[in-house]
């Protein structure tokens, strides 16, 4: 969405690097279950939370969506992905891969307007974790659909406004160029800039 081919390829490559790093980290953490720091011993165990409802944004669909989806799957959770109305075709390319790699029901998809699809899905109370990128107003509404919102775990990236901070000792020519690139690539909507 609003990307040239080079930006889309960068997003895909960045996402694949993130997935590889997440898998490596999960493998390493499985080996490092016993920790000792300053004489304090701990055993770390990870376990699934349950079902994650995953809302990815339309403007950075792979990276932002899979930054929450992949860790959830690695920890043994099931996921329901709400496909954005705009930009959702990007996810259709991965559906076959999920069908090949996971048993039925591990990765599921919901399409349609959020106003129509989310009340019945969240209203079941079967969603244990909500991962959402978007506005705080929308996130608040989605959480309210859940019959037990106090039990719903949330991972929210809300109201990103793409701040650029230039410190007094910065190279102003470089800062100007970087701010310009950050404000124009990805249609100026890159919250990881």
C-alpha positions in Angstrom: 0.0 0.0 0.0 1.5 3.3 -1.1 4.9 1.7 -1.6 7.2 1.4 -4.5 8.6 -2.1 -5.3 11.9 -1.3 -3.5 10.1 -0.4 -0.3 7.8 -3.4 -0.5 10.9 -5.7 -1.0 12.6 -4.0 2.0 9.6 -4.7 4.2 9.5 -8.3 3.1 13.2 -8.8 3.7 13.1 -7.1 7.0 10.2 -9.3 8.0 12.0 -12.5 7.0 15.1 -11.4 9.0 12.8 -10.8 12.0 11.2 -14.2 11.7 14.7 -15.9 11.5 15.9 -14.0 14.6 12.7 -14.9 16.5 13.0 -18.6 15.7 16.7 -18.5 16.7 15.8 -16.7 20.0 13.1 -19.2 20.8 15.5 -22.1 20.2 18.1 -20.5 22.4 15.7 -19.6 25.2 14.5 -23.3 25.2 18.1 -24.2 26.0 18.6 -21.5 28.6 15.8 -22.4 30.9 17.9 -22.1 34.1 19.3 -18.7 34.9 21.5 -17.5 37.8 22.2 -13.8 38.4 24.0 -12.6 41.5 23.2 -15.8 43.3 19.5 -15.8 42.5 18.4 -18.9 40.6 15.4 -19.0 38.3 13.8 -21.4 35.9 12.2 -19.8 32.9 9.2 -21.6 31.4 7.2 -20.3 28.5 3.7 -21.5 27.7 0.9 -20.5 25.4 -1.7 -18.0 26.5 -4.4 -19.2 24.2 -5.9 -17.6 21.1 -4.5 -14.3 19.8 -6.6 -11.9 17.7 -4.1 -10.2 15.4 -4.9 -6.9 13.7 -2.2 -5.8 11.3 -2.1 -2.4 9.7 -2.8 -1.8 6.1 0.4 0.3 5.4 3.1 -2.0 6.7 1.2 -5.4 6.6 4.0 -7.9 6.8 6.4 -6.5 9.3 3.9 -5.1 11.9 1.6 -8.1 11.7 4.3 -10.8 11.9 6.2 -9.0 14.7 3.3 -10.2 16.9 2.1 -13.3 15.1 5.4 -15.2 14.9 6.3 -14.9 18.6 2.7 -16.0 19.5 3.0 -19.0 17.3 6.5 -19.9 18.6 5.1 -20.0 22.1 2.3 -22.4 21.1 -0.7 -20.0 20.7 -3.3 -20.2 18.0 -4.0 -17.0 16.0 -6.9 -15.3 14.2 -5.7 -12.7 11.8 -8.1 -9.9 10.9 -7.2 -9.0 7.4 -7.3 -5.3 6.6 -9.8 -4.3 3.9 -7.1 -2.3 2.2 -3.8 -4.2 1.7 -5.2 -7.5 2.7 -4.1 -9.2 -0.5 -0.5 -9.3 0.9 -1.7 -11.9 3.5 -3.4 -14.1 0.9 0.0 -15.0 -0.4 0.9 -16.5 3.0 -2.3 -18.5 3.6 -1.1 -21.5 1.7 2.2 -21.5 3.6 0.4 -21.5 6.9 -1.9 -24.3 5.7 1.2 -26.4 4.8 3.1 -25.7 8.0 0.5 -25.9 10.7 -2.4 -28.2 11.6 -5.9 -26.9 10.8 -7.0 -24.2 13.2 -3.6 -22.9 14.3 -3.7 -19.8 12.0 -7.1 -18.5 11.0 -8.3 -15.5 9.0 -11.2 -13.2 9.3 -12.0 -10.6 6.5 -14.5 -7.9 6.3 -15.2 -4.6 8.1 -14.0 -4.6 11.6 -17.2 -3.0 12.8 -19.1 -6.1 11.5 -16.6 -8.9 12.3 -15.1 -7.9 15.6 -18.2 -7.7 17.9 -19.1 -11.4 17.3 -15.5 -12.7 17.4 -14.5 -10.8 20.6 -17.9 -11.3 22.1 -17.3 -15.1 22.3 -14.8 -14.5 25.1 -12.5 -17.0 23.4 -9.8 -14.5 22.5 -7.1 -14.4 25.2 -4.7 -11.9 23.6 -5.3 -8.9 21.4 -2.5 -7.6 19.1 -3.5 -4.3 17.5 -1.9 -1.5 15.5 -4.0 1.6 15.0 -5.9 4.2 17.0 -6.5 4.1 20.7 -10.2 4.8 20.1 -10.6 1.7 17.9 -8.5 -0.4 20.4 -10.7 0.7 23.3 -13.8 -0.3 21.3 -12.4 -3.8 20.4 -11.5 -4.4 24.0 -15.0 -3.5 25.2 -16.5 -6.2 22.9 -14.8 -8.8 25.1 -17.1 -10.1 27.9 -14.2 -10.1 30.3 -11.9 -7.2 29.2 -9.9 -7.3 32.4 -8.7 -10.8 31.5 -7.8 -10.0 27.9 -4.1 -9.5 27.4 -3.2 -6.7 25.0 -0.2 -5.8 22.9 -1.1 -2.4 21.4 0.8 0.0 19.1 -1.4 3.1 19.2 -1.6 6.5 17.6 1.9 6.6 16.0 2.6 10.1 14.8 6.1 9.7 13.3 8.0 12.1 15.5 11.4 13.3 14.4 13.7 14.6 17.0 16.8 16.5 15.9 19.3 17.2 18.7 21.3 20.5 18.9 24.6 18.7 18.0 23.2 16.9 15.0 24.5 17.2 11.5 21.6 19.3 10.1 22.2 18.3 6.5 22.1 14.6 7.4 19.1 15.1 9.7 17.2 17.0 7.0 17.8 14.2 4.4 16.8 11.5 6.8 13.6 13.3 8.0 12.7 13.9 4.3 13.1 10.2 3.5 11.2 9.1 6.7 8.3 11.4 5.9 8.0 10.3 2.2 8.7 6.6 2.2 5.8 4.3 3.0 3.5 7.3 2.3 4.9 8.9 5.5 3.3 6.2 7.6 6.2 4.2 8.8 6.0 3.8 12.5 9.3 2.0 12.7 11.2 4.7 10.8 
